[in-house]
Amino acid sequence: MDTTPGFSATTGEETLDPLDWADVQVLSHRIVDDAVAYLRDVRERPVWREMPGDVTDFFTSPLPQSPTPLVEVYGDVVDKVMPYPMGNIHPRFWSWYMGSSNFTGALGDFLAAIQGSNLGGGNHAAALMDSQVVDWCKQMLGFPASASGTLVSGGSMANIIGLTVARNTKAGIDVREHGVAAIEKPLRYYGSDQLHSCHRKAMEALGLGNRALRRIPTDAGLRIDIAALRAAISEDRAAGFRPACIIGNAGTVNTGAIDDLQALAKLAHEEGLWFHVDGCIGALMAIAPENGHRVAGIEWADSVALDPHKWLHAPFEAGCALVRDASAHRKTFAVTPEYLESTPRGLASGQWLHDYGLQTSRGFRALKVWMALREHGVEKFGRLIDQNIAQGHYLAGLIEAEPALELTAPTSINIVCFRYRPDGMPEEALKALNTEIMLRLQEEGTAAISDTTVHGRHCLRVAINNHRTRREDLELLVRETVRLGKEIMAGVA
Ligand SMILES: Cc1ncc(COP(=O)(O)O)c(C=O)c1O
């Protein structure tokens, strides 16, 4: 009898299934045990570490031609991958803006892959769950039940969905049929100078071009200047452009600033513009008892991008686009080729979920979000958001109390911008010093923070989107930043 894995001795046909399921079961149990320990002990490991040469070399090995036993393959994952993560599941990871994942979500991803459904649509349970998670997102944000939505890879794609529906609705022609070249007056979109870079990519991909997105100045709180926005819209109209869409920020990436969403919604309504909210950071604040008021007006938006892989801590990837006018949403993307026609019964009698976005095949993203929401309940996620925001303000207080540090932007929610600031040091030298502090914090494995420049001033940036962070972690960050600042100033390598 042939014992090659995946080879059937009776028919001679091959499969990827193991020959001996019992072996796979034993190894799988070990993998799950290792995974539980990995997450349980995450606090004991460095946040990040540089990979040694043998690890980087390992990833240049050629395409495998012949089989390797799974236990050996897993051994390489254990040695070469698991010790060198990005670090965002660690309690002291606060770089850029990421969620910190969760074990239940990881089980969801595993089970989604095991069940293997394609969420292009159809009549099956995973498709119903996908729609249910979209419905839950609508409920969390106070969107009407009649709205539509779709789960996508993340916030960037969710923004593209919203901005595409905006373009097709406001263009004044059938863009799908005739293309952007046929639009009579060039479209204009508006957002603050704090917009995330994904909007630029979206404008480029939509064929409208980067310059069609006017960046409006922000006030001292990094919120869009509404008077300047109003003036820009009328200036553009007078100059022969067609103002089409206002993008509001519910939490900017640099500082967490929240635009006045109610004022933006009213202005968009008065001017006949589409109102899209980039809520990748802050839309889910709507479920936080102490901070929900900050995003009042989000429920008036025509479309919203939100990110379950941020404040719902879903393992990557999970974003969601919501659109108030379900028919405008469907009209923007739906195509029914002859090989994807619906049937009155059977597998193709369910909704085609690919009619609401650019992908045809779609992963089963809903399960990881659904399982974690069921396990913990939405109220706990709301409290965790409040907890992160309180931690942001706690850190801001620690920084204010420390003479060697200064805050460089107002702390609105969970993002804190600050720098180490010795007296009389010029801006360029301050940037070099603070960059060095940031790199040493990473290299020593203490904490992962990132940097940015806000209104012309470089600073370190701590974004606390992390359900594992404790106040003591933030106290350590402040102590270590000051220690490193002094050490670098003293010329210690
Ligand atoms: C405000 C904002 N918009 C959009 C995005 C892009 O989201 P994603 O990385 O999920 O594509 C981010 C990412 O941090 C963000 O902070």
The ligand as an SDF file (V2000), in Angstrom:
LIG
                    3D

 16 16  0  0  0  0  0  0  0  0999 V2000
   -8.2730   57.3160    9.6880 C   0  0  0  0  0  0  0  0  0  0  0  0
   -7.8460   56.1000    8.9220 C   0  0  0  0  0  0  0  0  0  0  0  0
   -8.4090   55.8510    7.7220 N   0  0  0  0  0  0  0  0  0  0  0  0
   -8.0770   54.7770    6.9910 C   0  0  0  0  0  0  0  0  0  0  0  0
   -7.1510   53.8820    7.4430 C   0  0  0  0  0  0  0  0  0  0  0  0
   -6.7970   52.6860    6.5850 C   0  0  0  0  0  0  0  0  0  0  0  0
   -7.2960   51.5520    7.1980 O   0  0  0  0  0  0  0  0  0  0  0  0
   -6.7090   50.0850    6.8510 P   0  0  0  0  0  0  0  0  0  0  0  0
   -5.2870   50.1010    7.3190 O   0  0  0  0  0  0  0  0  0  0  0  0
   -7.5830   49.1910    7.6390 O   0  0  0  0  0  0  0  0  0  0  0  0
   -6.8180   49.9110    5.3880 O   0  0  0  0  0  0  0  0  0  0  0  0
   -6.5350   54.0840    8.6730 C   0  0  0  0  0  0  0  0  0  0  0  0
   -5.5320   53.1470    9.1840 C   0  0  0  0  0  0  0  0  0  0  0  0
   -5.0110   53.2770   10.2660 O   0  0  0  0  0  0  0  0  0  0  0  0
   -6.8970   55.2280    9.4350 C   0  0  0  0  0  0  0  0  0  0  0  0
   -6.3110   55.4670   10.6060 O   0  0  0  0  0  0  0  0  0  0  0  0
  1  2  1  0
  2  3  1  0
  2 15  2  0
  3  4  2  0
  4  5  1  0
  5  6  1  0
  5 12  2  0
  6  7  1  0
  7  8  1  0
  8  9  2  0
  8 10  1  0
  8 11  1  0
 12 13  1  0
 12 15  1  0
 13 14  2  0
 15 16  1  0
M  END
$$$$
